[in-house]
Amino acid sequence: MGPIKLTASEWSVLDSLWQENPQTVMQLVSNLGKTVGWAKSTTITTLRRMEEKGLVRCEMVGKGKSYTPAVEQEQAEIQETRSFLDRVYRGSVGLMMSAMAQRQELSPEDIAELRDILRKAEEGGTRS
């Protein structure tokens, strides 16, 4: 699969599946009805389109269908983050952080977490 470009609707479905999988159609209808207010028909249509695009896998279980994600959460997050940075901040994490700092959108906890991430990055670690 090439670069992953997900719509907001596809993110909603995958987010539900990343939290718990597999899920039946009716489980997804219930979960997505609660989280994003979708009707059954919207969920089914979105699942069909996502299956056609290779974003979810479908398996018949008894009389119903069961879905699992065909996209890894980490890979989708990395690509979406890169796309966002490229579109909004010309690929610069520094510009993004500067904008957030100037707007005072970083809590003391956020700043401490960022310092920890940067310290680990300097030490050669890649994860917090």
MOUR-V326417 format. One record per residue. N is the residue number from 1. RES is the residue in one small letter. SS is DSSP state (H for helix, E for strand, L for the rest). Layout:
n->[N;N]
res->[RES;RES]
ss->[SS;SS]
This chain:
n->[1;2;3;4;5;6;7;8;9;10;11;12;13;14;15;16;17;18;19;20;21;22;23;24;25;26;27;28;29;30;31;32;33;34;35;36;37;38;39;40;41;42;43;44;45;46;47;48;49;50;51;52;53;54;55;56;57;58;59;60;61;62;63;64;65;66;67;68;69;70;71;72;73;74;75;76;77;78;79;80;81;82;83;84;85;86;87;88;89;90;91;92;93;94;95;96;97;98;99;100;101;102;103;104;105;106;107;108;109;110;111;112;113;114;115;116;117;118;119;120;121;122;123;124;125;126;127;128]
res->[m;g;p;i;k;l;t;a;s;e;w;s;v;l;d;s;l;w;q;e;n;p;q;t;v;m;q;l;v;s;n;l;g;k;t;v;g;w;a;k;s;t;t;i;t;t;l;r;r;m;e;e;k;g;l;v;r;c;e;m;v;g;k;g;k;s;y;t;p;a;v;e;q;e;q;a;e;i;q;e;t;r;s;f;l;d;r;v;y;r;g;s;v;g;l;m;m;s;a;m;a;q;r;q;e;l;s;p;e;d;i;a;e;l;r;d;i;l;r;k;a;e;e;g;g;t;r;s]
ss->[L;L;L;L;L;L;L;H;H;H;H;H;H;H;H;H;H;H;H;L;L;L;E;E;H;H;H;H;H;H;H;H;H;H;H;H;L;L;L;H;H;H;H;H;H;H;H;H;H;H;H;H;H;L;L;E;E;E;E;E;E;L;L;E;E;E;E;E;E;L;L;L;H;H;H;H;H;H;H;H;H;H;H;H;H;H;H;H;H;L;L;L;H;H;H;H;H;H;H;H;H;H;L;L;L;L;L;H;H;H;H;H;H;H;H;H;H;H;H;H;H;H;L;L;L;L;L;L]
